[in-house]
Amino acid sequence: MRNLMRALLSVKFLPVPTLFVPLWAGVRGMPAWPFFLLDTLINLLWASSFLVIGYTIEREISTVPEDSAWIFCAALVVVFHVPLSRNYWKLRQSQGSSATVRQCQ
């Protein structure tokens, strides 16, 4: 039971294992009410950690000029779309070259 509690607490801050550890707790026979109570407390801790982090760095973020938000958004678009466009271009080139080979045969 103690290991289950540690596992529930530690995986809350990880994206993928947080999906599977509650199932593991059920398979291992953890009673429902202690699980719900522990999960509620861990969720409150998780949410309050984001509130504390946001409150502590609020002063740093508020000093950034508002115009830089547009630059940041544009940079995100470029960062995410350049690899996608490159992969799409490679795929189109590979399909085009294989289509050319098929026509010659």
Backbone bond lengths (Angstrom), bond angles and torsions (degrees), N, CA, C in turn:
res aa  C-N    CA-C-N  psi(-1)  N-CA   C-N-CA  omega(-1)  CA-C   N-CA-C  phi
1 M - - - 1.458 - - 1.531 110.28 -
2 R 1.332 116.56 -39.52 1.453 120.12 -178.81 1.532 110.80 -65.70
3 N 1.336 117.08 -38.98 1.463 120.23 177.56 1.521 111.62 -65.13
4 L 1.321 116.97 -36.14 1.460 120.61 177.17 1.527 110.71 -63.87
5 M 1.318 116.56 -40.98 1.465 120.19 178.63 1.526 110.69 -63.87
6 R 1.325 117.10 -42.89 1.466 120.37 177.68 1.528 110.95 -63.64
7 A 1.314 116.12 -40.85 1.459 120.08 -179.60 1.525 110.66 -65.15
8 L 1.325 117.25 -43.41 1.469 120.05 178.98 1.525 111.11 -62.58
9 L 1.315 117.05 -39.96 1.458 120.53 -179.83 1.527 111.48 -70.54
10 S 1.304 117.22 -41.96 1.465 119.06 -174.22 1.517 113.22 -75.30
11 V 1.320 119.30 -31.78 1.466 119.43 -176.04 1.518 113.19 -87.56
12 K 1.289 118.34 -4.92 1.469 119.39 -179.46 1.522 111.50 -62.38
13 F 1.308 117.73 -27.97 1.454 121.20 -177.61 1.526 112.45 -94.31
14 L 1.322 117.80 5.91 1.468 122.74 176.49 1.527 108.54 -112.37
15 P 1.335 118.59 135.56 1.457 119.56 -171.77 1.528 115.54 -68.81
16 V 1.306 120.53 -45.72 1.460 120.75 -172.94 1.526 113.43 -84.57
17 P 1.329 120.02 -47.30 1.472 118.51 -177.74 1.525 113.68 -62.97
18 T 1.318 117.37 -22.54 1.461 118.61 179.97 1.529 111.90 -64.67
19 L 1.321 117.14 -17.00 1.461 120.59 176.68 1.524 112.13 -79.56
20 F 1.323 117.15 -29.44 1.457 120.19 -170.33 1.517 114.52 -102.90
21 V 1.302 118.67 -25.01 1.465 119.97 -177.58 1.532 112.23 -66.78
22 P 1.342 120.79 -38.33 1.475 117.34 174.24 1.531 112.77 -60.89
23 L 1.325 117.38 -35.00 1.468 119.22 175.48 1.524 110.64 -65.69
24 W 1.326 115.18 -41.54 1.454 120.57 178.33 1.532 110.21 -62.10
25 A 1.323 116.93 -39.13 1.466 120.57 178.63 1.526 110.64 -63.69
26 G 1.334 116.07 -38.99 1.464 118.82 177.24 1.508 112.63 -67.68
27 V 1.307 116.73 -40.31 1.468 120.88 178.07 1.519 110.78 -65.20
28 R 1.322 116.56 -37.06 1.467 120.59 -179.86 1.532 112.56 -76.31
29 G 1.335 117.37 -5.25 1.458 120.49 174.13 1.511 115.23 89.62
30 M 1.311 118.18 27.50 1.460 120.19 177.10 1.537 108.28 -71.49
31 P 1.337 118.08 129.63 1.463 120.36 179.73 1.535 111.73 -61.69
32 A 1.328 116.10 150.89 1.461 121.72 -172.36 1.531 112.46 -65.17
33 W 1.345 117.74 -48.23 1.468 119.09 -174.53 1.524 113.03 -65.46
34 P 1.322 120.22 -44.08 1.474 118.29 174.78 1.528 112.01 -61.91
35 F 1.339 116.10 -35.70 1.459 118.51 178.23 1.530 110.89 -64.78
36 F 1.327 117.52 -47.35 1.469 120.02 -179.73 1.525 111.59 -62.78
37 L 1.329 116.69 -41.60 1.464 120.16 178.69 1.530 110.88 -63.97
38 L 1.327 116.43 -47.61 1.461 120.61 179.67 1.529 111.22 -64.34
39 D 1.328 117.65 -42.09 1.459 121.26 179.75 1.530 111.15 -64.65
40 T 1.329 117.24 -38.26 1.466 120.75 176.95 1.525 111.02 -64.41
41 L 1.327 117.03 -44.88 1.467 120.25 178.75 1.530 111.40 -64.33
42 I 1.322 116.93 -40.19 1.464 120.22 179.43 1.527 110.42 -67.10
43 N 1.332 117.44 -39.12 1.468 120.07 177.38 1.526 111.47 -64.72
44 L 1.316 117.32 -37.91 1.464 120.20 175.95 1.523 110.94 -64.79
45 L 1.327 116.98 -41.10 1.462 121.13 176.54 1.521 110.71 -63.15
46 W 1.328 116.93 -42.49 1.465 122.41 -179.68 1.531 110.59 -62.54
47 A 1.340 116.82 -47.83 1.462 120.51 -179.54 1.528 111.35 -66.70
48 S 1.330 117.28 -40.95 1.464 119.13 -179.66 1.527 111.70 -68.27
49 S 1.327 117.87 -27.95 1.464 118.94 177.28 1.526 110.39 -65.19
50 F 1.332 117.53 -38.50 1.457 119.74 176.61 1.525 111.56 -68.44
51 L 1.319 116.84 -35.27 1.466 119.59 177.13 1.525 110.71 -65.33
52 V 1.320 116.57 -41.95 1.469 120.27 179.95 1.520 110.55 -66.73
53 I 1.331 116.92 -43.53 1.470 119.96 178.16 1.520 110.43 -62.07
54 G 1.314 117.20 -45.23 1.459 120.59 178.60 1.517 112.90 -62.54
55 Y 1.315 116.31 -39.66 1.465 119.83 179.77 1.527 111.12 -67.62
56 T 1.334 116.81 -38.61 1.460 118.69 -176.85 1.523 112.87 -74.04
57 I 1.316 118.47 -31.23 1.469 119.39 -179.88 1.522 112.44 -98.18
58 E 1.306 117.62 5.30 1.469 121.04 -179.06 1.517 111.44 -60.60
59 R 1.302 117.16 -38.56 1.461 119.77 -179.30 1.519 111.70 -65.16
60 E 1.317 116.73 -36.31 1.462 120.22 178.98 1.522 111.19 -69.33
61 I 1.307 116.40 -40.22 1.468 120.27 -178.22 1.522 110.57 -71.57
62 S 1.324 117.40 -37.18 1.462 119.63 -176.11 1.527 112.08 -69.86
63 T 1.324 118.93 -15.60 1.458 120.16 178.21 1.524 112.75 -83.99
64 V 1.331 117.65 -8.65 1.461 121.60 178.75 1.529 108.29 -77.07
65 P 1.330 118.86 131.14 1.463 120.03 178.87 1.525 111.54 -63.11
66 E 1.328 115.85 151.65 1.460 120.49 -177.07 1.525 112.09 -66.57
67 D 1.316 118.06 -29.63 1.458 120.54 -179.00 1.520 111.88 -66.07
68 S 1.299 117.58 -25.02 1.462 119.30 -178.61 1.522 111.54 -72.39
69 A 1.323 118.07 -15.87 1.464 120.12 176.77 1.521 110.54 -63.64
70 W 1.333 116.94 -38.75 1.470 119.71 178.25 1.526 110.60 -66.43
71 I 1.311 116.73 -38.35 1.466 120.58 178.11 1.527 109.93 -65.31
72 F 1.317 116.61 -40.99 1.455 121.16 178.60 1.525 111.05 -63.09
73 C 1.329 117.09 -44.37 1.467 120.77 178.92 1.524 111.14 -63.88
74 A 1.320 117.01 -41.34 1.465 120.24 177.90 1.521 110.61 -64.20
75 A 1.316 117.15 -39.95 1.462 120.32 178.11 1.522 110.79 -64.21
76 L 1.329 117.96 -38.94 1.460 120.39 176.83 1.519 111.63 -63.10
77 V 1.328 116.37 -42.28 1.464 120.00 178.45 1.519 110.09 -60.71
78 V 1.319 116.82 -44.85 1.469 120.34 -179.38 1.529 110.23 -65.26
79 V 1.324 116.91 -45.59 1.463 120.62 -177.03 1.526 111.24 -61.69
80 F 1.327 117.68 -37.50 1.453 119.58 -177.78 1.523 113.25 -86.01
81 H 1.315 117.94 -28.27 1.462 119.45 -175.45 1.525 114.20 -91.23
82 V 1.309 118.19 -24.60 1.464 119.18 179.37 1.533 111.30 -63.16
83 P 1.337 120.34 -48.51 1.477 118.32 177.54 1.531 112.88 -63.36
84 L 1.329 116.78 -37.66 1.461 119.31 178.33 1.514 111.06 -64.33
85 S 1.322 117.13 -43.05 1.456 121.12 179.16 1.522 110.83 -65.60
86 R 1.316 117.04 -39.28 1.463 120.86 178.47 1.527 111.01 -63.50
87 N 1.325 116.82 -43.51 1.463 120.12 178.69 1.526 111.02 -66.03
88 Y 1.318 116.63 -39.57 1.466 120.44 177.91 1.525 110.09 -63.99
89 W 1.319 117.52 -41.82 1.462 121.90 179.63 1.526 110.68 -63.70
90 K 1.332 116.89 -42.45 1.460 120.35 178.15 1.530 110.81 -63.97
91 L 1.320 116.36 -41.32 1.453 120.52 178.99 1.523 111.01 -63.02
92 R 1.325 116.67 -43.81 1.471 120.82 178.93 1.522 110.58 -63.70
93 Q 1.329 117.04 -40.03 1.465 119.58 179.73 1.523 110.92 -66.93
94 S 1.330 116.97 -40.64 1.460 119.14 -179.68 1.534 110.80 -68.79
95 Q 1.311 118.03 -35.56 1.469 120.52 176.62 1.522 110.42 -70.46
96 G 1.314 116.12 -37.84 1.470 120.02 179.14 1.509 111.55 -65.93
97 S 1.340 118.37 -42.71 1.457 120.72 -179.69 1.516 111.53 -69.13
98 S 1.341 117.48 -35.60 1.462 118.78 178.49 1.517 110.80 -72.57
99 A 1.358 117.11 -30.91 1.461 119.56 175.92 1.507 110.07 -68.21
100 T 1.326 117.95 -36.63 1.458 121.72 178.18 1.516 110.55 -65.77
101 V 1.321 116.96 -40.67 1.463 121.17 178.88 1.522 110.16 -64.22
102 R 1.319 117.82 -40.64 1.457 121.57 179.90 1.529 111.37 -64.34
103 Q 1.323 117.42 -37.96 1.461 121.58 179.81 1.523 110.64 -66.48
104 C 1.321 118.49 -35.48 1.447 121.82 -178.01 1.518 111.69 -73.57
105 Q 1.299 118.45 -24.89 1.464 120.31 -177.84 1.475 107.87 -78.67
